[in-house]
């Protein structure tokens, strides 16, 4: 009997196919060769004939040279950490594309000399928060707080913080461990549920580097509680650093209890730290705002170099601050009646066998922000068993399962994605026979 493996075309012969040569330019030789090898193995196993190897390899090529998949966020969680937190605006995406090549990120084109890195993004941030004497950007919110801690506590100085604010920020990372990892000594005051100004005053001494106020953004404590305001803390003497977490730069009408940078600075905070990829709606970044001399001291410290943001982040941040309303802001501004009209139109377009139904839904901010706020929303209810195939489809749709039904919540779904959602559900429902 002839050995069927002898009929498998050689790798170089398959790669000579013009379609695969073009794919090498787009995806790289490694990914294309992996696809060819997989098709050759199917030929050896007798699944396909030798003449089909090239066609199968072409059909199996990934769309992009990344394993990341773009998904439709139909969870009802506006800032979903597992889905990359804030989706970027179209302006920010275009800015990232521009910055992907050679740019003037650190060059003054007029003089031909070195310029301030990311000056456009920094100017835009300063314009948004005029109460800040200085601004700086690092690679995430935790890095911003770590930089403040490392610089200001140098020499063995301590941080005074309320016990009720020693929070865990997700995935097992805890504020006290973060602070101690960069050399800080903590002086905890008060109890889990109550702290008074006198507790802070008793702990402050000549070794106090700063008083830290952390917003417990991913939970709420109610009942017999008390806390101390930023304005009260400023009378203690040491600098007051406020970690607001979510990146809200100014008060938001739908989030009345969420702290913002402007209010904290006007209350007398010396420094405010925040994230850029939550309520601000931009890329992952750590924002530092406050007294000009303190911000400059942080910026010039050698440790700041290890936390420096890249040009793509700076471009996206600037476009978020100066461009149109980002998706997070749009979701927070959405009206239930508009969401209902979209949901009804989607239901009409879906196959009847999947029994779509328009239902009221409760959305949330997510990303550790405004945990006590419910955002009225509208969803399309489908059979529960469609959840998995929708996640694994060609264009993944991620919803949430609730009370035996799959809910596709439209709160965080861009209206431009409605057609994609319809196509995805239609394909899955037809295949599953729902």
LONU-63148 format. One line per field, with one value per residue (C-alpha): residue in three letters; x, y, z. Coordinates in steps of 0.1 Angstrom, whole numbers, plus 5000, padded with zeros to 4 digits. Each point is the difference from the previous one (the first is absolute). Example, Ala and Ser with C-alpha at 12.3 -4.5 7.8 and 13.67 -1.06 7.14 Angstrom:
REM LONU-63148
type: c(ala	ser)
px: c(5123	5014)
py: c(4955	5034)
pz: c(5078	4993)
***
This chain:
REM LONU-63148
type: c(unk	unk	unk	unk	unk	unk	unk	unk	unk	unk	unk	unk	unk	unk	unk	unk	unk	unk	unk	unk	unk	unk	unk	unk	unk	unk	unk	unk	unk	unk	unk	unk	unk	unk	unk	unk	unk	unk	unk	unk	unk	unk	unk	unk	unk	unk	unk	unk	unk	unk	unk	unk	unk	unk	unk	unk	unk	unk	unk	unk	unk	unk	unk	unk	unk	unk	unk	unk	unk	unk	unk	unk	unk	unk	unk	unk	unk	unk	unk	unk	unk	unk	unk	unk	unk	unk	unk	unk	unk	unk	unk	unk	unk	unk	unk	unk	unk	unk	unk	unk	unk	unk	unk	unk	unk	unk	unk	unk	unk	unk	unk	unk	unk	unk	unk	unk	unk	unk	unk	unk	unk	unk	unk	unk	unk	unk	unk	unk	unk	unk	unk	unk	unk	unk	unk	unk	unk	unk	unk	unk	unk	unk	unk	unk	unk	unk	unk	unk	unk	unk	unk	unk	unk	unk	unk	unk	unk	unk	unk	unk	unk	unk	unk	unk	unk	unk	unk	unk	unk	unk	unk	unk	unk	unk	unk	unk	unk	unk	unk	unk	unk	unk	unk	unk	unk	unk	unk	unk	unk	unk	unk	unk	unk	unk	unk	unk	unk	unk	unk	unk	unk	unk	unk	unk	unk	unk	unk	unk	unk	unk	unk	unk	unk	unk	unk	unk	unk	unk	unk	unk	unk	unk	unk	unk	unk	unk	unk	unk	unk	unk	unk	unk	unk	unk	unk	unk	unk	unk	unk	unk	unk	unk	unk	unk	unk	unk	unk	unk	unk	unk	unk	unk	unk	unk	unk	unk	unk	unk	unk	unk	unk	unk	unk	unk	unk	unk	unk	unk	unk	unk	unk	unk	unk	unk	unk	unk	unk	unk	unk	unk	unk	unk	unk	unk	unk	unk	unk	unk	unk	unk	unk	unk	unk	unk	unk	unk	unk	unk	unk	unk	unk	unk	unk	unk	unk	unk	unk	unk	unk	unk	unk	unk	unk	unk	unk	unk	unk	unk	unk	unk	unk	unk	unk	unk	unk	unk	unk	unk	unk	unk	unk	unk	unk	unk	unk	unk	unk	unk	unk	unk	unk	unk	unk	unk	unk	unk	unk	unk	unk	unk	unk	unk	unk	unk	unk	unk	unk	unk	unk	unk	unk	unk	unk	unk	unk	unk	unk	unk	unk	unk	unk	unk	unk	unk	unk	unk	unk	unk	unk	unk	unk	unk	unk	unk	unk	unk	unk	unk	unk	unk	unk	unk	unk	unk	unk	unk	unk	unk	unk	unk	unk	unk	unk	unk	unk	unk	unk	unk	unk	unk	unk	unk	unk	unk	unk	unk	unk	unk	unk	unk	unk	unk	unk	unk	unk	unk	unk	unk	unk	unk	unk	unk	unk	unk)
px: c(5000	5014	5007	4974	5025	5020	4971	5001	5014	5032	4999	5019	4976	4970	5016	5006	4963	4995	4973	5023	5029	4977	4990	5037	5003	4969	5003	5036	5017	4995	4962	4996	5023	4982	4967	5017	5014	4965	4985	5027	4993	4963	5011	5022	4970	4979	4976	5008	5017	5034	4984	4981	5029	5006	4963	4995	5031	4987	4965	5016	5022	4993	4986	5028	5034	4986	4980	4979	4964	4977	4968	4966	4995	4964	5005	4985	5033	5013	5036	5006	5035	5001	4991	5028	4981	4992	4996	5017	4982	5005	5021	5023	5003	5010	5025	5016	5003	5017	5024	5009	5026	5027	4986	5011	4992	5032	5012	4993	4997	5004	5035	5010	5009	4986	4966	4979	4988	4962	4995	4967	4985	5013	4987	4966	4999	5009	4973	4974	5011	5010	5001	5031	5033	5018	4991	5019	4991	5014	4990	4971	4982	5019	5033	4989	4994	5033	5020	4985	5008	5035	5010	4983	5008	5037	5021	4976	4971	4965	4965	4969	4969	4966	4996	4967	5019	5025	4982	5005	4999	4994	5018	5014	5019	4997	5007	5021	5022	5005	5011	5023	5015	5017	5013	4972	4992	4963	4984	4964	4973	4964	4980	4985	4968	5009	5029	5002	5022	5015	5012	5020	5013	5013	5019	5016	5036	5033	5005	4967	5006	4963	4964	4984	4963	4989	4965	4987	4986	4990	4978	4979	4997	4968	4985	5020	5028	5021	5028	5021	4998	5029	4995	5002	5032	5018	5002	5023	5032	5014	4990	4967	5000	4966	4997	4966	5005	4975	5014	4969	5015	4969	4966	4976	4962	4994	5028	4994	5021	5030	5030	5015	5034	4987	4980	5029	5024	4977	4996	5038	5015	5036	5000	4973	5007	4975	4997	4995	4982	4969	4975	5023	4995	5036	5030	5016	5019	5007	4992	5018	4985	5008	5025	5025	5031	4989	4991	5033	5019	4982	5006	5037	5006	5019	4972	4977	5019	4990	4963	5002	4971	5006	4990	4969	4986	5008	4983	4968	4999	5002	4973	4978	5004	4996	4978	4964	4982	5016	4979	5000	4985	4975	4989	4995	4980	4977	4963	4979	4974	5028	5013	4965	4995	5033	4991	4966	5016	5026	4973	4980	5031	5008	4987	4968	5013	5023	4970	5015	4983	5006	5005	5010	5035	5022	5035	5030	5030	5026	5037	4998	4979	4967	4991	4967	4987	4976	4998	4965	5004	4983	5010	4990	4992	5010	5002	5028	5018	5009	5025	5029	4997	4996	5033	5017	4986	5019	4990	4998	4970	5003	4968	4990	4979	4973	4971	5004	5001	5028	4997	5016	5001	5003	5014	5037	4992	5009	4970	5024	5003	4963	5003	5029	4981	4970	5023	5017	4967	4985	5029	5001	4962	4999	5028	4987	4964	4986)
py: c(5000	5035	5022	5029	5023	5001	5019	5028	5031	5014	5030	5022	4990	5010	5033	5009	5005	5037	5003	4987	5022	5030	4987	4998	5038	5006	4974	4989	4968	4982	5002	4991	4970	4987	5001	4981	4974	4995	4995	4976	4979	4999	4986	4973	4991	4995	5029	5019	4993	5013	5025	5016	5007	5035	5009	4987	5019	5032	4995	4994	5031	5023	5034	5018	4992	5001	4975	5028	5000	5030	4993	5016	5009	4992	4993	5033	5008	5033	4996	4963	4991	4966	5016	5026	5027	5031	4996	5028	5026	5000	5031	4982	4970	5022	5018	4966	4992	5033	4994	4965	5014	5025	5030	5032	4986	5015	5023	5037	5002	5038	4999	4965	4995	4976	5011	4990	4965	4998	5038	4999	4974	5019	5033	4984	4985	5033	5018	4975	5005	5036	4998	4978	5019	4971	4968	4968	4966	4966	4965	4993	5011	4977	5014	5035	4992	4980	5029	5024	4976	4992	5036	5016	4972	4998	5000	4978	5024	4987	5003	5006	4982	4989	4963	5000	5012	4971	4985	4972	5013	4968	4968	4997	5033	5020	5037	4994	4974	5023	5028	4977	4985	5034	5005	5018	4996	5003	5015	4988	5021	4994	4968	4982	5021	5032	5025	5035	5030	4995	4966	5015	5028	4976	4980	5029	5009	5012	4967	5002	5002	5006	4992	4976	4999	4971	4997	4965	5000	4963	4998	5021	4999	5013	5002	5012	5016	5032	5014	5031	5023	5012	5036	4990	4980	5029	5017	4973	5013	4972	4999	4983	4975	4988	4968	5004	4968	5003	5030	5023	5035	5020	4992	4978	5004	4962	4992	5024	4980	4994	5022	5021	5017	5036	4998	4984	5027	5028	4984	5004	4967	5004	4970	4980	4966	4982	4975	5010	4969	5002	5029	5022	4976	5000	4976	4983	5028	5014	5037	5023	5034	5026	5025	5009	4996	4965	4988	5012	4982	4968	5005	5005	4970	4971	4976	5019	4987	4964	5011	5020	4997	4993	5022	4979	5007	5037	5003	4982	5020	5033	4990	4989	5033	5022	4979	4990	4984	4966	4968	4999	5035	4991	4970	5020	5026	4974	5001	4969	5010	5002	4966	4985	5013	4984	4967	4999	5005	4972	4976	5006	4991	4968	4966	4991	4965	5016	5016	5035	5022	5036	5003	5026	4996	5015	5011	5009	5022	4973	5004	5006	5031	5011	4966	5014	5014	4981	5011	4994	4981	4977	4966	4973	4967	4968	4963	4994	4973	5027	5016	4977	4999	5037	5004	4976	5014	5017	5033	4993	5014	5000	5003	4989	4971	5009	4978	4975	5024	5016	5038	5021	5034	5030	5024	4996	4989	5027	5006	4993	4964	4992	4985	4979	4988	4991	4980	4982	4989	4990	4978	4983	4996	4984	4976	4991	4996	5022)
pz: c(5000	4991	5030	4999	5018	4968	4983	5026	4982	5014	5022	4976	4972	5020	5012	4963	4996	4993	5026	5027	4988	5005	5034	5010	4995	5020	5028	5001	4988	5034	5001	4963	5003	5031	4980	4971	5023	5015	4965	4991	5031	4990	4967	5016	5021	4969	5008	4969	4966	4990	4976	5028	5024	4987	5000	5035	5012	4985	5015	5034	5001	5030	4992	5020	5015	5035	5021	5014	4987	4997	5018	5004	5036	5007	5037	5013	5017	4985	5012	4998	5013	4983	4967	5002	5020	4980	4963	4981	4979	4963	5003	5025	4977	4971	5023	5009	4963	4994	5029	4989	4976	5005	5019	5017	5035	5014	4973	4994	4962	5000	5017	4991	5037	5026	5013	5030	4995	4993	5004	4981	5024	5030	4988	4993	5035	5016	4980	5013	5036	5003	5038	4997	5000	4984	4982	4992	4985	5008	4988	5024	5031	5024	4985	5007	5037	5001	4986	5025	5029	4989	4995	5030	5026	4991	5031	5021	5003	5005	4986	5021	4987	5013	5006	4981	4969	4999	4971	4975	4965	4981	4991	5035	4998	5032	5007	5032	4982	4971	5022	5021	4969	4991	5035	5019	5037	5007	5031	5000	5018	5010	4996	4970	5001	5018	5001	5014	4994	5035	4989	4972	5022	5026	4974	4981	5011	4985	4982	4981	4963	4991	5009	4975	4993	4978	4985	5007	4965	4997	5031	5023	5038	5015	5035	5030	4980	5000	4978	4998	4970	4979	5011	5037	4993	4985	5034	5014	4985	4977	4963	4993	4971	4987	4979	4983	4980	4972	4981	5002	4993	5010	5017	4981	5005	4998	5024	5030	5025	4977	5009	4972	4996	4998	5032	5019	4988	5009	5035	5004	4989	4992	4976	4983	4983	4977	4971	4964	4988	5022	5002	4980	4971	4987	4999	5030	5017	5034	5005	5024	5007	5026	5013	4973	5021	5012	4965	4986	5029	4991	4962	5005	5024	4984	5010	4977	4970	5008	4999	4968	4975	4964	4970	4993	5034	4998	4966	5012	5032	4981	4976	5029	5017	4969	4977	4999	5029	5007	5002	5038	5002	4973	5019	5032	4980	4984	5005	5006	4974	4973	5011	4998	4964	4990	5018	4983	4965	5008	5011	4968	4980	5019	4990	5018	5010	5026	5017	5006	5026	5010	5038	5025	5014	5027	4988	5021	4996	5007	5002	5038	4995	5016	5014	5015	4967	4978	4964	4985	4967	4975	4988	4976	5017	4982	5010	5024	4979	4974	5024	4992	4962	4999	5020	4976	4968	4972	5015	5038	5019	5038	5019	5035	5012	5025	5013	4973	4971	4979	5002	4973	5018	4976	5026	4989	4964	4974	4977	4971	5014	4998	4965	5011	5030	4978	4976	5029	5016	4967	4991	5034	5002	4965	5008	5034	4988	5027)
***
